[in-house]
Amino acid sequence: MAGYQDLVLRVNLTTGKVATESLNKEWARDFLGGKGLGIKYLYEEVGPGVEALSPENKLIFMTGPFTGTIVPCSGKLGIITKSPLNGYILDCSIGGSAAVEIKRAGYDAVIVEGKSDYPVYLLIEDGQVELKEAGDYWGLCCHDTEEKLKKVYGDDYSVLSIGPAGENLVAYACITSDLYRQAGRGGVGAVMGSKMLKAVVVKGTGAVRAADAKKLMDVTYNAYKNDLLTDTNLWAYTDGTPMIVELSQTTGILPTRNFQQGTFDQFANIKSEAVAAAREAKKGCVSCGLGCGNFTRVGEAVVEGPEYETLSIAGSNCGINDLGAIVKFNANCDAFGLDTISAGGTIAFAMEMTEKGIYDFGIRFGDADKYVELPELIAKREGLGAELALGAKKLAEKYGGIEFAMQVKGLEFPGYDPRGAWGMGLAYATAPRGACHMSAWPVADEAYGEGNPFTIEGKAEMVKDLQHYNAAKFSLILCDFWALSFDIMAEMLSALLGEEVTAQSLEQAGERIFNLARLFNTREGLSAKDDVLPARIHRHPLATGSTEGKTLPEEEFIKMLLEYYSIRGWDNNGVPSGEKLQELGLR
């Protein structure tokens, strides 16, 4: 099957044995790769009720059909597991070079199962696979782990590693690669740590076969020239995501002081111009045609970033107006292996709890000195960090304040206030892994575009369509920042596979993938009662800016949610109907 290596590497950490098997080609045709194919394997192999941090859970590293080819912006790796943050499906992607090395080593996927009795790392060198003791690396930060392993094997090897946060099973620990790239949300690093797997070291020298290499080159060249290098996409190189700070400030949806306000008085300190002034270089993933990464230095702190989500959720949302403090916080999260969104959101919640007198966590909005120290404490579960490691929802369940714990299904909000973009509220509520901006991003039209942000009209259809689009795109593993159509994706995939793929079939694949993720979650007990937003969004108006006085009324949200269920072919409890499953071939 062109575009695929037809080989899955299976690693059992309990027995220490590795084996290979053929890729399930029927699944690959229906679920493409990356996100979708990983969810399919997990659905079939991890039954209901399995604890996320138990040996029975699996950690799946999945490439896509374009990985390792000349198609630009196809270098990310899908990582799929069951989330320790909420027990539901979790899919992440990570940039850098790991995906290409795995594919060139001859594998479409690496499935890790079981648990080792002691720390290990996985070494993959083309067809040679070995588990090696990692006692000398256990306890090290992500950067130190990667640099030490590269001294042993060489800079041309890719390393995926966890830091102390993953080792200590913090529910929002991430996996790091190429020093500054993270699979951040939902706790994939904790799953890796639960298996005592410190790192994956991989190098491949093989190739990926295209059915019609000449046609793929021609199609890719045209897409690169006419569709990628356009004003629609080049913002990623010129500014990167920090440009969204000003967009959100202007439209009144910039999270500030734990989503109490939609604007930040000191936003100029953290917007794109401030980041550009501290930028030393640009960087992109393997095969990247955009180079969105900003290599930034402020004092001794160095990051690839900070991205908008960090500038907002760990910046304005925590009342931090010092770019240097945000960069240092980001660098510390990267080093210790923490998701900056969940870390920032949890800290902001603790700050408000303190200021409201509900529980004194000893930190207030704008306290930059304490704030930059917290990633290490969280990762090591020491002092205040042991509490913050719980995440906002569990912290609220323990101490109160659940109405302003800004999360859905236990996953903390990203950087867009849904009181100023009502469709974004629906996207948060219905995303499979919890509050997520990667499942659908209607805010682009609602707040930043020409749409009306304060209506539910048309939003259910919009969110549904965007969810199908992203599910297909992230299963092919094409970068979020390349705004390309189903038609172009289908044309490139047809050339790669040597068979006709239509835009309609890709859209249906996206719908199939999204519904399978929902089935996984309903099997774990999820229903309409979980597709909800915090009370603050419905009952407490925004306090500043162009959205001052705005809420997302609960009755309007419920109407929008029920319309969404209906057009999806789900019942009023959010469960896909038999007819819909039959239509999608999910039986």
N, C-alpha and C positions, 0 to 999 in steps of 0.2 A: 504494500500500500504506500504509494509515493507520499512524501511528506512525513511519514512516520518511520521509526526504526523497528517497529514490530517487536519490541522487547520491553518487558517490565522487570525491574530489579526488585526483589523482595528480600528484606532484611529482618530476620527474627532475632531480636536482642536477648530474648530469654534463652534460646538455645545457642546463640552465636553463629547460626548458620545463614548463609546467603544462597539464593536461588534465582533463576530467571524463568520467565514464562512468556508466552506470546501475548501481545496486546490484544484485548478483545476488540476486534475490528468492527463488529456490529455496534458496540457502544461508541467507538470512535466516530462512526458515521453519524450517530444520533446526537452525540454530546460533544463532538469536535475535539476537545483537548482542555488543558488548563482547568479553569473553574468547573466547567460542566462535566468533563470526564472524571475529574477528581471527586466531585459530588456523587456521581454514579457509582464509582468504586466504593466510596465510603458507605453509601446507602446500602449496597449489597453485602458489605463485609462487616459492618458494625451495627449490631442489632439494637433495638430500643432498650433504654435503661442502663446502657453502659456508661460508667462514670468517665468523665473526660480525662481525668488524671490516672486512670487505671491502666494496667498493661493491655487490656482488651481494646482500648481505643487505638486508632491507627493515625499515623502522620504521613500524608501523601504529598510528595513533591512531583508536580506534573508539568511537563512542557506542553507546547502547542504545535500544531502542524507547521507553522511558519518559523518556529525556533531553529536557529542555525542556518537559515536561508538568507537570500539577499533582500528579503522584504524588510523595509525599515521599521523601526519602532516595535520590534517583535522579540525583544530580548528578556522579557520578564519571566519569572518562574511562578507558577501557581502553587500554593500550599494550602491543603485542605485537611480539616480534622473536625473533631467535636469540641466546641468551645468550653473551656473551664470557667468562663465568666458567666455563662447562662445555660450550658448544656445543649445548645442548639447547633445547627450547622455553622461552620466557620470556614470561609475561604478568604485567603489573602494573596497578594502578589508582591514580589520583591524584585527590584531592578538589579543592575549589575551584570555579572557575567556567568553566574552559576547555571542558569538554564541552558545556555549555549554549550557549556562544558559537559553537562549531563547528556544532552542530546548528541554531541559529538563523541562522547564516550560510548554511545550505542544504545541509550535507553530513552524511552518515552517517559518513563515514570520510575520513581523510587518509592516503594511502600515500606514504611518502618512499622514494625509491630512488636509487641512484647515489652519487656523491660530488662535491662542489664542489672547485674548485682553490683556493679562498680562502674565508675565513669569510663566511657569509651568515646572514640570518634570513628567515623566511617571514612575510609580512604577508597576512592574510585579512580583508577587509572586505566582508561579504555576498558578492556574486558577484565581487568584484574580488580578484585574487590576484597577488602580486608577490614576487619574490626580491630582497632588498636586501643590499648589502654590510654586513658586521658587523665590519669591522676595528677600529672604535672600541670595540667591546664585548668582543672576544676578550681573554681574560685576566682579565676582571672576575669577581667573585663573583656568585652567583645573585641576591642581594638588590640589589646595585648595578646589575646588568643590567636587572632588572625595573623598578627605580625610574627608571633613565635612559630606558628605552623608554616608560614611562608619562608621562614629562615631554614626550615627543614626541607621543604619540598620545592620551593621556588616561587617567584612572583607570578609565574604564568598559571598557577593553580588558583582556583576559586575556592573560597571558604565561606560556609554558612555556619554561624556560631551563636551561642547564647551566652549571656552574662550572668552575674549573680541573681538577677531577678528571675530568670528562667530556672536556675538551679534551686531557688527557694520557692518556686511554684507560685509566684505572684500572678494573679489571674489576668493581668494585662502586660505580661512579659512578651517581648518580641524576639524575632530572629534577625540577625544582622549579617550582611554580606558586603564585600568591597568597602569595609569600614563605615560607610555612611548610608547604606541602603537598608531599610527595615521592612519586614513583614510585621506590621505593628498591631493591628487591632484584634481584640478578642482572646489573646493569650496563647498564640501558637508556640511562643517560647516556653511557656509553662508545660505544655504537652511534651515538648522536646526534653525539657528538664526532668519530667516525671519518668522518662524512659532512660535517664542517665546518659543521654546522648549529648555530648558537649559540642560537637562540630561535625560537619560533612566537608571533606576536602576532595575536590574533583578536578580532573584534567582529562580532556578528550581530544583526539586528533582526527577523528573520522569525519565523514561528510553526510549530508542529508540529500536524498535523491528527489529530484523533481521530475514529474512525468514528461513535461515539455519545458526544458530549461530555457530555450530561446524565447518561448512565449512568455514565461514567467519574468524573464529579464525585460522584455518589451513592456509588459503590463506594469511592472514595478517602476520602471523608468518614467513612464507616463504619469503614474500616480504620484511619484516623488516630485516631478517637475510641476505638474498641473494642480495637484491636490494637497501635497504636504507643505511645500515651500510657498505658502500664501499668508496673507495677513490674518486669516482665520486661525492659523496655527503658530505663527512666528512670535507671538507674545511670549510663548514658552521659552524662547531663547533670549529675547531682549529683556524681559522682566522676570519671568517665572511666576510662580503663584503669589509672591508678595504683592503683586499688582491688585489682588482681590481685596486687600485691606481697605484701600480707598473706595472701591466699589461698594463694599459693605457699609463703610462709614456713611457714604453719601445716601445710600438707600435705607439706612437705619436698621440694619440687621447684624451689625458687628457685635458679637457677644461681649458684654462688659459687666464685670462684677457679678459673675455667675448668672448671666442672662437677666439681670435686672434692668439693664439699659441696652439700647441698640446703637449707641454711639460712644466713642471714647475721646475725651477732651485732648489727650496727648497722642492721638493716632498718628500724627506726623512723625513721631519718633520711631515708629515701627513699620511705616509703609515702604513701598518698593524703592523709593529714592534713598531712604536711610539704609536699606539692605544693600543697594547698589554701591553706596559709598564705602561699605565695608567689604565688598566683594573683591576677591583676589583672582578668581578664575571661573570658567564655566566647565561643566562636566555633564556627560550623558552616559546612558547604559550602552552595552554592546549592541550594535546595529542601529543605534539611535540616529535619527535625522533631525532632531530638534535641540538637544542639549539644554534641558530645563534646569539642571542643577546649578545652584550658586555656591561656589566654594568661598565661604565667608570666614573672616577672622576679626575678632574684637578682643584685644589684649592677648591673653594666652589661650582663649577659647576658640576652637576651630570646628566648624561643621560644614556639611554640605546642606545648605539651607540658611536660615530656617524657612520652612514652607508656610503658606498661609495658615494652615490648620494650627501650627504651633504658635505663630504670631498672634492669632486670635484666641485660641482656647488656653494657651499657656502664657499669653501676653495680656491683652486688654481684659480678658475674662477674669484674670487674677489681679487686675489693677496694676500691672507692671508696665511702666512706660520707658524702661531702660533697655535698649536693644542689646547692650552688652550682657545684661542679666539673662535675657531670653536666650541668647546664643550660648551662654554658659549652662543654663538649665537644659537646653537641647543637647549640648555636648555630653552632659552628665547622664541624661536619659539614654543617649546612644551608647555610651561606654558601659553602663550597667544593664542595658537591655530592656528599656521600658518604652511603651507607647506614649508619646508626648501628649496625645489627645486625652486619653484616659487619665494620665497623671495630672495634666493641667485641670481637667474637669473635676477630678476628685479633690484636688487642692483648693480650687475655687469654692467648692461646696463646703469644705472645712473652714475656709475663711469666713463665709457667710454665717455658718453655724456659730462661730466664735463671736462675730460682731452682733448677732441677734441674741446672744446670751443663752442659746439652747444648750450648747456644750462648748467648753473652752479647749480648742485644739492648740492654742498658743500661737496662732498665725492669723494675720489680718490682711485685707486687700492692700497691695502695694508693698508688702514687707519682702523686698527683694533679697535681703541677706539670708533670711531663713529659707526662703523659697528655693534658692539655688542649691541648698544643702539637702533638700528632701529626696531627690532621686536615689542617692546612695542609701539613705535610711530606709526608703521603701524597698529597694532591691534586697537589702540585707534584713528586712523586717525588724529593724531596731528602733526603739523609742516610738516617736510619733509615726514613723514609717510603718510599723506593724499594723497600726490602725488604717492608714491610708492605703495600704496594700489590698484592703478589702474591696476598694472601688466605691463609687458614690452610692449605689443602691444598697449594698450591704451595710455601709456605714450609716445610712439613713434608717435602715431597719433596726440597727443597734441603738442609735442615739436620737432618732427623730428627724424631722425635716424632709420627709419623703416627697412632699409637694414641690420642693425646689431642688431635689436631686435630679439633675438634668441628664436623664438617661432613658433609653427604651430597651426593654429586655435585658437590663443590666449593663448595656454598652453606652458609654457617655457620649453626649452630643458632639458632633463636629461644629464647624464655625459659621453656622447660618441660623438665625433666629426665625422659626417658622411663623411667628406672629407677623412677620413682614414678608412671608412667602408661603402661603397656605398649602400649596402643593408639596412644598418641602416637608411640611408636617406629615402629610400622607406618606411620603417617601421614607421618612424616619420610621413611622409606625409599622410599615409593611416590609421593610428590608429584612431579609432572612437572618442576618447576624445581629440585628438590633440597630440603634440609631446610626445610620450610615449614609454618607454622601456618595459612595461609589456604586450603589445599587441603582440610583436615579438622581439626577441633578436638575430638577425643574427650576431651581432658582436662577439659572442662566437666562431663562425667558421671563420668569415672573418678576424678579427684582432688577436684574442687570439688562434685561431686554425690553421688549415692547409689551409684554403681557401685563395683565392686571393681577397684582399679588394678593388682593383682598377679595377674592371670589373663589367659590368651589367649582364654578362652571368650567367644564372641560378638563379639570385637573386629574380626575380619576383615569381618564383615557390617556392623558399626557404621561402620568407616572407609569401606567402599565406599559406603554410603548417604550419609554426610556429604559424600563427594567428589562424588557426583551432585548433591546439594542445592546445594553451593557453586558447582559448575560452571554450573548453571542460573541461580542467583541472581546471580552475577557476570557472566553474559552478558546478563541483563536489566539489569545494573548497578544493583542495589539494595544498599544499605549493609549491610555485615556486621553492624552493631550492631542492625539491625531483625530481631528473631527472629520472622519471619512464616512461614506454612505455604505448601506448594505450592498449596493450595486458594485462598488469598488472592491469591497471585501469578497464578494462572490466571484468577481472576475479574477482576482489573484488566486483564490482557492481553487477555482476551476483549472487554471494553468498549472498549479502545483500538483493537484491530484490526477489530472488528465481525464476528468469527467465533469459534466455540466453541474454546476452548483448555482442555484438562483437566489436572488435577494429574498424571495418569499420563503425558500427552504431554510435560509439562515435565520430569518425572523422567527419561523416556527421552532427552530432549534433553540433560540433564546427563550421562547415561551415554554418549551419542554423542560429546559434546564431550571427555569425559575419555579415551575410547578413541582419538579422533583425536590428542590430545596424545601418548598413548603410541605411536601409530603414527609420529608425527614423530620421537620419540626413538629407537625401534627402528630406524628408517631411518638414524639417525646412529650406530648401533652399540650402543645401550643394551640390556642384558639383565639377567637375575637377578643377575649378578655386581656390578651397580651399585646394586641395591636393598639396600644394607647400611648398618650403623651402625658408628661408631668402636668399636674394641676396648674402650675404657674403659667403655662402656655394658654390655658383657657380662661383663667380667672384674674390674672394680674397683668394690667396693661404695661406696655413698654413705657419707660419714663422720659426718654429724650429723642431728639432727632425727628426725621420725617415720619417715623412710625409711632411717635408719641401718642399714647392712649389706645394703641391697637392691641387686640388679642386675636386668637383664633377661637371663635365661639365653639363650645363643645358640641352644641346641636348641629352646627354646620360641619364640624369635623365628622360626626357620626353619619350624617347624610353622605358625605364624600366617601367615607369608608365603605358604607353599604353599597353605594354605586360602584365602587371599585370591585368589591366582591362579585357583584352581579355581572359586570362586563367581563370578568375573568372566568365566569362559569363556576364560581365557588358558592357554597351556601352561606347563610347569614352568620354562621360561626367561623367562616373563613376556611372551610374544608373543600378542596377541589371535588367536583362532582364526578361520578362515574363516566358520564358522557364526555366531559372535558379530558379525563385521563385516556379514554378510548380514542378520542380525536388525536391526542398527542402520542399515541403508541406506548403509553405508560402502563396500561392494563392494571 
